[in-house]
Amino acid sequence: GKWSYNWEGPFMVNQVYSKNACVIKEVNSNIASKVINGKYLKYFHERSEY
């Protein structure tokens, strides 16, 4: 909807296969969560604290 988030995460890329398939995992976990096409990934830029 209009007020929902467009992105989930942050995730870390754990492994990259051919054809741009990436295994991602949650930042605070060591368990790989899913395989996703790299074209759907977006870089995460951490905000500095004020």
PDB file of N, CA, C and O in Angstrom:
ATOM      1  N   GLY A   1       0.803  -1.173   0.000  1.00  0.00           N
ATOM      2  CA  GLY A   1       0.000   0.000   0.000  1.00  0.00           C
ATOM      3  C   GLY A   1       0.860   1.256   0.000  1.00  0.00           C
ATOM      4  O   GLY A   1       2.087   1.195  -0.075  1.00  0.00           O
ATOM      5  N   LYS A   2       0.202   2.364   0.084  1.00  0.00           N
ATOM      6  CA  LYS A   2       0.879   3.656   0.007  1.00  0.00           C
ATOM      7  C   LYS A   2       1.866   3.862   1.146  1.00  0.00           C
ATOM      8  O   LYS A   2       2.912   4.474   0.934  1.00  0.00           O
ATOM      9  N   TRP A   3       1.569   3.370   2.353  1.00  0.00           N
ATOM     10  CA  TRP A   3       2.414   3.617   3.513  1.00  0.00           C
ATOM     11  C   TRP A   3       3.276   2.421   3.878  1.00  0.00           C
ATOM     12  O   TRP A   3       3.926   2.442   4.924  1.00  0.00           O
ATOM     13  N   SER A   4       3.305   1.383   3.058  1.00  0.00           N
ATOM     14  CA  SER A   4       4.133   0.214   3.374  1.00  0.00           C
ATOM     15  C   SER A   4       5.550   0.407   2.832  1.00  0.00           C
ATOM     16  O   SER A   4       5.781   1.208   1.926  1.00  0.00           O
ATOM     17  N   TYR A   5       6.484  -0.339   3.400  1.00  0.00           N
ATOM     18  CA  TYR A   5       7.871  -0.269   2.960  1.00  0.00           C
ATOM     19  C   TYR A   5       8.027  -0.924   1.599  1.00  0.00           C
ATOM     20  O   TYR A   5       7.351  -1.909   1.301  1.00  0.00           O
ATOM     21  N   ASN A   6       8.920  -0.381   0.765  1.00  0.00           N
ATOM     22  CA  ASN A   6       9.191  -0.962  -0.546  1.00  0.00           C
ATOM     23  C   ASN A   6      10.302  -1.997  -0.490  1.00  0.00           C
ATOM     24  O   ASN A   6      10.468  -2.782  -1.424  1.00  0.00           O
ATOM     25  N   TRP A   7      11.066  -2.005   0.601  1.00  0.00           N
ATOM     26  CA  TRP A   7      12.227  -2.879   0.706  1.00  0.00           C
ATOM     27  C   TRP A   7      12.228  -3.615   2.033  1.00  0.00           C
ATOM     28  O   TRP A   7      11.693  -3.124   3.027  1.00  0.00           O
ATOM     29  N   GLU A   8      12.832  -4.797   2.042  1.00  0.00           N
ATOM     30  CA  GLU A   8      13.061  -5.553   3.267  1.00  0.00           C
ATOM     31  C   GLU A   8      14.550  -5.530   3.549  1.00  0.00           C
ATOM     32  O   GLU A   8      15.354  -5.285   2.650  1.00  0.00           O
ATOM     33  N   GLY A   9      14.919  -5.783   4.791  1.00  0.00           N
ATOM     34  CA  GLY A   9      16.339  -5.896   5.065  1.00  0.00           C
ATOM     35  C   GLY A   9      16.757  -5.124   6.284  1.00  0.00           C
ATOM     36  O   GLY A   9      15.904  -4.695   7.062  1.00  0.00           O
ATOM     37  N   PRO A  10      18.024  -4.936   6.473  1.00  0.00           N
ATOM     38  CA  PRO A  10      19.119  -5.216   5.537  1.00  0.00           C
ATOM     39  C   PRO A  10      19.541  -6.684   5.546  1.00  0.00           C
ATOM     40  O   PRO A  10      19.388  -7.383   6.548  1.00  0.00           O
ATOM     41  N   PHE A  11      20.065  -7.128   4.434  1.00  0.00           N
ATOM     42  CA  PHE A  11      20.604  -8.464   4.257  1.00  0.00           C
ATOM     43  C   PHE A  11      22.052  -8.354   3.813  1.00  0.00           C
ATOM     44  O   PHE A  11      22.487  -7.303   3.341  1.00  0.00           O
ATOM     45  N   MET A  12      22.790  -9.433   3.965  1.00  0.00           N
ATOM     46  CA  MET A  12      24.152  -9.523   3.433  1.00  0.00           C
ATOM     47  C   MET A  12      24.159 -10.583   2.348  1.00  0.00           C
ATOM     48  O   MET A  12      23.496 -11.612   2.475  1.00  0.00           O
ATOM     49  N   VAL A  13      24.905 -10.335   1.282  1.00  0.00           N
ATOM     50  CA  VAL A  13      25.064 -11.333   0.229  1.00  0.00           C
ATOM     51  C   VAL A  13      26.081 -12.348   0.718  1.00  0.00           C
ATOM     52  O   VAL A  13      27.231 -12.006   0.995  1.00  0.00           O
ATOM     53  N   ASN A  14      25.652 -13.595   0.821  1.00  0.00           N
ATOM     54  CA  ASN A  14      26.484 -14.671   1.346  1.00  0.00           C
ATOM     55  C   ASN A  14      27.264 -15.366   0.233  1.00  0.00           C
ATOM     56  O   ASN A  14      28.413 -15.761   0.431  1.00  0.00           O
ATOM     57  N   GLN A  15      26.644 -15.515  -0.930  1.00  0.00           N
ATOM     58  CA  GLN A  15      27.280 -16.212  -2.047  1.00  0.00           C
ATOM     59  C   GLN A  15      26.626 -15.759  -3.347  1.00  0.00           C
ATOM     60  O   GLN A  15      25.432 -15.461  -3.372  1.00  0.00           O
ATOM     61  N   VAL A  16      27.402 -15.707  -4.423  1.00  0.00           N
ATOM     62  CA  VAL A  16      26.885 -15.321  -5.738  1.00  0.00           C
ATOM     63  C   VAL A  16      27.138 -16.463  -6.705  1.00  0.00           C
ATOM     64  O   VAL A  16      28.263 -16.945  -6.829  1.00  0.00           O
ATOM     65  N   TYR A  17      26.085 -16.892  -7.390  1.00  0.00           N
ATOM     66  CA  TYR A  17      26.178 -17.935  -8.404  1.00  0.00           C
ATOM     67  C   TYR A  17      26.127 -17.302  -9.789  1.00  0.00           C
ATOM     68  O   TYR A  17      25.939 -16.093  -9.923  1.00  0.00           O
ATOM     69  N   SER A  18      26.294 -18.121 -10.808  1.00  0.00           N
ATOM     70  CA  SER A  18      26.174 -17.611 -12.174  1.00  0.00           C
ATOM     71  C   SER A  18      24.739 -17.154 -12.428  1.00  0.00           C
ATOM     72  O   SER A  18      23.825 -17.500 -11.679  1.00  0.00           O
ATOM     73  N   LYS A  19      24.560 -16.401 -13.455  1.00  0.00           N
ATOM     74  CA  LYS A  19      23.257 -15.845 -13.835  1.00  0.00           C
ATOM     75  C   LYS A  19      22.719 -14.874 -12.788  1.00  0.00           C
ATOM     76  O   LYS A  19      21.510 -14.656 -12.712  1.00  0.00           O
ATOM     77  N   ASN A  20      23.613 -14.284 -11.975  1.00  0.00           N
ATOM     78  CA  ASN A  20      23.246 -13.235 -11.025  1.00  0.00           C
ATOM     79  C   ASN A  20      22.364 -13.717  -9.871  1.00  0.00           C
ATOM     80  O   ASN A  20      21.653 -12.912  -9.270  1.00  0.00           O
ATOM     81  N   ALA A  21      22.398 -15.012  -9.551  1.00  0.00           N
ATOM     82  CA  ALA A  21      21.654 -15.541  -8.407  1.00  0.00           C
ATOM     83  C   ALA A  21      22.484 -15.343  -7.148  1.00  0.00           C
ATOM     84  O   ALA A  21      23.653 -15.726  -7.110  1.00  0.00           O
ATOM     85  N   CYS A  22      21.889 -14.749  -6.119  1.00  0.00           N
ATOM     86  CA  CYS A  22      22.594 -14.434  -4.877  1.00  0.00           C
ATOM     87  C   CYS A  22      21.918 -15.116  -3.701  1.00  0.00           C
ATOM     88  O   CYS A  22      20.692 -15.103  -3.586  1.00  0.00           O
ATOM     89  N   VAL A  23      22.718 -15.712  -2.829  1.00  0.00           N
ATOM     90  CA  VAL A  23      22.216 -16.241  -1.567  1.00  0.00           C
ATOM     91  C   VAL A  23      22.379 -15.128  -0.547  1.00  0.00           C
ATOM     92  O   VAL A  23      23.484 -14.629  -0.334  1.00  0.00           O
ATOM     93  N   ILE A  24      21.277 -14.738   0.082  1.00  0.00           N
ATOM     94  CA  ILE A  24      21.335 -13.654   1.057  1.00  0.00           C
ATOM     95  C   ILE A  24      21.016 -14.187   2.449  1.00  0.00           C
ATOM     96  O   ILE A  24      20.345 -15.207   2.607  1.00  0.00           O
ATOM     97  N   LYS A  25      21.516 -13.467   3.455  1.00  0.00           N
ATOM     98  CA  LYS A  25      21.217 -13.821   4.843  1.00  0.00           C
ATOM     99  C   LYS A  25      20.964 -12.547   5.620  1.00  0.00           C
ATOM    100  O   LYS A  25      21.425 -11.471   5.238  1.00  0.00           O
ATOM    101  N   GLU A  26      20.224 -12.674   6.718  1.00  0.00           N
ATOM    102  CA  GLU A  26      19.973 -11.517   7.567  1.00  0.00           C
ATOM    103  C   GLU A  26      21.269 -11.104   8.244  1.00  0.00           C
ATOM    104  O   GLU A  26      22.111 -11.954   8.537  1.00  0.00           O
ATOM    105  N   VAL A  27      21.440  -9.826   8.492  1.00  0.00           N
ATOM    106  CA  VAL A  27      22.678  -9.295   9.055  1.00  0.00           C
ATOM    107  C   VAL A  27      22.988  -9.919  10.412  1.00  0.00           C
ATOM    108  O   VAL A  27      24.150 -10.207  10.699  1.00  0.00           O
ATOM    109  N   ASN A  28      21.985 -10.133  11.248  1.00  0.00           N
ATOM    110  CA  ASN A  28      22.195 -10.643  12.599  1.00  0.00           C
ATOM    111  C   ASN A  28      22.068 -12.157  12.694  1.00  0.00           C
ATOM    112  O   ASN A  28      21.863 -12.681  13.789  1.00  0.00           O
ATOM    113  N   SER A  29      22.184 -12.872  11.582  1.00  0.00           N
ATOM    114  CA  SER A  29      22.027 -14.318  11.575  1.00  0.00           C
ATOM    115  C   SER A  29      23.103 -14.949  10.705  1.00  0.00           C
ATOM    116  O   SER A  29      23.602 -14.319   9.773  1.00  0.00           O
ATOM    117  N   ASN A  30      23.458 -16.179  11.005  1.00  0.00           N
ATOM    118  CA  ASN A  30      24.410 -16.915  10.174  1.00  0.00           C
ATOM    119  C   ASN A  30      23.709 -17.869   9.224  1.00  0.00           C
ATOM    120  O   ASN A  30      24.368 -18.584   8.470  1.00  0.00           O
ATOM    121  N   ILE A  31      22.393 -17.891   9.246  1.00  0.00           N
ATOM    122  CA  ILE A  31      21.620 -18.813   8.428  1.00  0.00           C
ATOM    123  C   ILE A  31      21.220 -18.125   7.124  1.00  0.00           C
ATOM    124  O   ILE A  31      20.620 -17.050   7.142  1.00  0.00           O
ATOM    125  N   ALA A  32      21.557 -18.753   5.991  1.00  0.00           N
ATOM    126  CA  ALA A  32      21.163 -18.210   4.688  1.00  0.00           C
ATOM    127  C   ALA A  32      19.648 -18.252   4.583  1.00  0.00           C
ATOM    128  O   ALA A  32      19.028 -19.267   4.903  1.00  0.00           O
ATOM    129  N   SER A  33      19.055 -17.163   4.140  1.00  0.00           N
ATOM    130  CA  SER A  33      17.602 -17.090   4.152  1.00  0.00           C
ATOM    131  C   SER A  33      16.957 -17.446   2.816  1.00  0.00           C
ATOM    132  O   SER A  33      15.957 -18.163   2.792  1.00  0.00           O
ATOM    133  N   LYS A  34      17.506 -16.963   1.709  1.00  0.00           N
ATOM    134  CA  LYS A  34      16.891 -17.274   0.421  1.00  0.00           C
ATOM    135  C   LYS A  34      17.825 -16.947  -0.732  1.00  0.00           C
ATOM    136  O   LYS A  34      18.829 -16.254  -0.565  1.00  0.00           O
ATOM    137  N   VAL A  35      17.474 -17.458  -1.899  1.00  0.00           N
ATOM    138  CA  VAL A  35      18.192 -17.159  -3.138  1.00  0.00           C
ATOM    139  C   VAL A  35      17.335 -16.163  -3.910  1.00  0.00           C
ATOM    140  O   VAL A  35      16.130 -16.357  -4.075  1.00  0.00           O
ATOM    141  N   ILE A  36      17.971 -15.098  -4.379  1.00  0.00           N
ATOM    142  CA  ILE A  36      17.242 -14.041  -5.076  1.00  0.00           C
ATOM    143  C   ILE A  36      18.088 -13.542  -6.248  1.00  0.00           C
ATOM    144  O   ILE A  36      19.317 -13.582  -6.196  1.00  0.00           O
ATOM    145  N   ASN A  37      17.428 -13.076  -7.293  1.00  0.00           N
ATOM    146  CA  ASN A  37      18.133 -12.505  -8.431  1.00  0.00           C
ATOM    147  C   ASN A  37      18.748 -11.173  -8.012  1.00  0.00           C
ATOM    148  O   ASN A  37      18.085 -10.347  -7.385  1.00  0.00           O
ATOM    149  N   GLY A  38      20.002 -10.970  -8.356  1.00  0.00           N
ATOM    150  CA  GLY A  38      20.723  -9.769  -7.964  1.00  0.00           C
ATOM    151  C   GLY A  38      20.115  -8.476  -8.464  1.00  0.00           C
ATOM    152  O   GLY A  38      20.367  -7.420  -7.883  1.00  0.00           O
ATOM    153  N   LYS A  39      19.322  -8.523  -9.526  1.00  0.00           N
ATOM    154  CA  LYS A  39      18.724  -7.286 -10.037  1.00  0.00           C
ATOM    155  C   LYS A  39      17.683  -6.716  -9.079  1.00  0.00           C
ATOM    156  O   LYS A  39      17.285  -5.559  -9.216  1.00  0.00           O
ATOM    157  N   TYR A  40      17.239  -7.517  -8.110  1.00  0.00           N
ATOM    158  CA  TYR A  40      16.268  -7.035  -7.128  1.00  0.00           C
ATOM    159  C   TYR A  40      16.926  -6.540  -5.847  1.00  0.00           C
ATOM    160  O   TYR A  40      16.229  -6.155  -4.908  1.00  0.00           O
ATOM    161  N   LEU A  41      18.248  -6.544  -5.790  1.00  0.00           N
ATOM    162  CA  LEU A  41      18.965  -6.083  -4.604  1.00  0.00           C
ATOM    163  C   LEU A  41      19.290  -4.600  -4.728  1.00  0.00           C
ATOM    164  O   LEU A  41      19.479  -4.082  -5.829  1.00  0.00           O
ATOM    165  N   LYS A  42      19.352  -3.935  -3.601  1.00  0.00           N
ATOM    166  CA  LYS A  42      19.679  -2.515  -3.552  1.00  0.00           C
ATOM    167  C   LYS A  42      20.710  -2.321  -2.449  1.00  0.00           C
ATOM    168  O   LYS A  42      20.600  -2.930  -1.386  1.00  0.00           O
ATOM    169  N   TYR A  43      21.713  -1.478  -2.690  1.00  0.00           N
ATOM    170  CA  TYR A  43      22.738  -1.217  -1.680  1.00  0.00           C
ATOM    171  C   TYR A  43      22.120  -0.545  -0.464  1.00  0.00           C
ATOM    172  O   TYR A  43      21.220   0.287  -0.585  1.00  0.00           O
ATOM    173  N   PHE A  44      22.614  -0.917   0.702  1.00  0.00           N
ATOM    174  CA  PHE A  44      22.176  -0.315   1.959  1.00  0.00           C
ATOM    175  C   PHE A  44      23.227   0.675   2.411  1.00  0.00           C
ATOM    176  O   PHE A  44      24.404   0.331   2.521  1.00  0.00           O
ATOM    177  N   HIS A  45      22.812   1.902   2.675  1.00  0.00           N
ATOM    178  CA  HIS A  45      23.710   2.942   3.162  1.00  0.00           C
ATOM    179  C   HIS A  45      23.286   3.281   4.582  1.00  0.00           C
ATOM    180  O   HIS A  45      22.220   3.857   4.799  1.00  0.00           O
ATOM    181  N   GLU A  46      24.127   2.922   5.549  1.00  0.00           N
ATOM    182  CA  GLU A  46      23.800   3.161   6.946  1.00  0.00           C
ATOM    183  C   GLU A  46      23.831   4.655   7.246  1.00  0.00           C
ATOM    184  O   GLU A  46      24.743   5.367   6.826  1.00  0.00           O
ATOM    185  N   ARG A  47      22.832   5.113   7.972  1.00  0.00           N
ATOM    186  CA  ARG A  47      22.770   6.528   8.342  1.00  0.00           C
ATOM    187  C   ARG A  47      23.658   6.779   9.544  1.00  0.00           C
ATOM    188  O   ARG A  47      23.761   5.943  10.441  1.00  0.00           O
ATOM    189  N   SER A  48      24.292   7.927   9.555  1.00  0.00           N
ATOM    190  CA  SER A  48      25.120   8.289  10.705  1.00  0.00           C
ATOM    191  C   SER A  48      24.220   8.749  11.846  1.00  0.00           C
ATOM    192  O   SER A  48      23.132   9.280  11.621  1.00  0.00           O
ATOM    193  N   GLU A  49      24.689   8.539  13.072  1.00  0.00           N
ATOM    194  CA  GLU A  49      23.934   8.960  14.256  1.00  0.00           C
ATOM    195  C   GLU A  49      24.089  10.461  14.451  1.00  0.00           C
ATOM    196  O   GLU A  49      25.145  11.024  14.160  1.00  0.00           O
ATOM    197  N   TYR A  50      23.062  11.094  14.932  1.00  0.00           N
ATOM    198  CA  TYR A  50      23.102  12.540  15.174  1.00  0.00           C
ATOM    199  C   TYR A  50      23.408  12.828  16.609  1.00  0.00           C
ATOM    200  O   TYR A  50      23.483  13.992  17.003  1.00  0.00           O
TER     201      TYR A  50
END
